[in-house]
Amino acid sequence: MSNRRVNLPYFDEILAELEDQNEDMETVFGKHIHWGYWEDPKKAEGTYEDFRRATELLCEKVWSLGKIKENDFVLDVGCGFGGTLSSLNEVFSSLKMFGLNIDQRQINRAKKIVKAEGENQIDFVQGSASKLPFKDNYFDVVLAVECIFHFPDRDEFFREVQRVLKPGGYFAISDFVISFQLPGSMNPFFKGPGIPFYGNIQLCRFQKYKDLASKFNFEILEVEEITDNVLPTYPIVKNIFSKNKVGHFLTLVAQISQLTKIIRYKNISFQKK
Ligand SMILES: C[S@@+](CC[C@H](N)C(=O)[O-])C[C@H]1O[C@@H](n2cnc3c(N)ncnc32)[C@H](O)[C@@H]1O
């Protein structure tokens, strides 16, 4: 598959800065490209190093919901630079892991920086969340950390996860959920070229996840509301993208949306029935 449909301007910027060996970018988004989690947001230090630890914590919270155990087959969809699998690689020793990403450039970096330890096996493949290149009933756990809002269609993705998961398998995600539904024709984020900087984004209400669970035969196991715990992310992201006025402004809009709870951040886990 070609990169034709990839519209992720912020990744162009992150990749260019990493290529230029920008150490701050390496610290902030060199491993994980998602928001941070602070158990006590008042204790956030406001440094890039503190943010990096917080991104590690966020990914651990999501994969913990997947109830992963040794010898499991694990798929991470929208795997970025392989940060989530790298985190699992540090904790487990006999997992079979696949990372899937639409963007070949990210796959190339993941392959370069993440090397399997012990008996772990890791493979990174390019492909779409809407058409997972794996057999039916193959995985024990599927993860999707802070990426579903980019996918063209949540129904297609859930259908695919249902297909590739073994019966009883776990599916854990993190996502931004919106408090109200914009009518399709008014959704400025997703159709056509998407928004500047952040590209194609489609937010949904939490109700959509309840509907998806019932439509595709999943049980919702846990829901963690962590909106306040991720808020210290925003000053860091505004800072790291300070040269990009549009990126800075849109991150401010997202910050205000979360401060006012128009947008919430949730970790959600499902089990295939
Ligand atoms: C915010 S990043 C999160 C990356 C990674 N999960 C992490 O937490 O570090 C969103 C990711 O979704 C990927 N993505 C976007 N659309 C996709 C699609 N249709 N299929 C697979 N991956 C996609 C992007 O390339 C990017 O790696």
The ligand as an SDF file (V2000), in Angstrom:
LIG
                    3D

 27 29  0  0  0  0  0  0  0  0999 V2000
   -0.9500   10.2690   17.8160 C   0  0  0  0  0  0  0  0  0  0  0  0
   -0.1070    9.0260   16.9230 S   0  0  0  0  0  0  0  0  0  0  0  0
   -0.0010    7.7230   18.1330 C   0  0  0  0  0  0  0  0  0  0  0  0
    1.1200    6.7770   17.8290 C   0  0  0  0  0  0  0  0  0  0  0  0
    1.3370    5.6640   18.8520 C   0  0  0  0  0  0  0  0  0  0  0  0
    0.1390    4.8970   19.0830 N   0  0  0  0  0  0  0  0  0  0  0  0
    1.8490    6.2380   20.1330 C   0  0  0  0  0  0  0  0  0  0  0  0
    1.0440    6.2700   21.0700 O   0  0  0  0  0  0  0  0  0  0  0  0
    3.0140    6.6130   20.2220 O   0  0  0  0  0  0  0  0  0  0  0  0
   -1.3610    8.4050   15.7810 C   0  0  0  0  0  0  0  0  0  0  0  0
   -0.8650    7.2510   14.9270 C   0  0  0  0  0  0  0  0  0  0  0  0
   -1.9240    6.7030   14.1230 O   0  0  0  0  0  0  0  0  0  0  0  0
   -1.3740    6.3300   12.8730 C   0  0  0  0  0  0  0  0  0  0  0  0
   -2.4600    6.1950   11.8710 N   0  0  0  0  0  0  0  0  0  0  0  0
   -3.2250    7.2010   11.3670 C   0  0  0  0  0  0  0  0  0  0  0  0
   -4.1370    6.6960   10.5100 N   0  0  0  0  0  0  0  0  0  0  0  0
   -3.9580    5.3530   10.4680 C   0  0  0  0  0  0  0  0  0  0  0  0
   -4.6080    4.2780    9.7900 C   0  0  0  0  0  0  0  0  0  0  0  0
   -5.6380    4.5080    8.9720 N   0  0  0  0  0  0  0  0  0  0  0  0
   -4.1720    3.0080    9.9830 N   0  0  0  0  0  0  0  0  0  0  0  0
   -3.1080    2.7760   10.8170 C   0  0  0  0  0  0  0  0  0  0  0  0
   -2.4590    3.7590   11.5150 N   0  0  0  0  0  0  0  0  0  0  0  0
   -2.8680    5.0250   11.3400 C   0  0  0  0  0  0  0  0  0  0  0  0
   -0.4290    7.4780   12.5820 C   0  0  0  0  0  0  0  0  0  0  0  0
    0.4630    7.1920   11.5530 O   0  0  0  0  0  0  0  0  0  0  0  0
    0.2230    7.6480   13.9490 C   0  0  0  0  0  0  0  0  0  0  0  0
    1.3060    6.7690   14.1110 O   0  0  0  0  0  0  0  0  0  0  0  0
  1  2  1  0
  2  3  1  0
  2 10  1  0
  3  4  1  0
  4  5  1  0
  5  6  1  0
  5  7  1  0
  7  8  2  0
  7  9  1  0
 10 11  1  0
 11 12  1  0
 11 26  1  0
 12 13  1  0
 13 14  1  0
 13 24  1  0
 14 15  1  0
 14 23  1  0
 15 16  2  0
 16 17  1  0
 17 18  1  0
 17 23  2  0
 18 19  1  0
 18 20  2  0
 20 21  1  0
 21 22  2  0
 22 23  1  0
 24 25  1  0
 24 26  1  0
 26 27  1  0
M  CHG  2   2   1   9  -1
M  END
$$$$
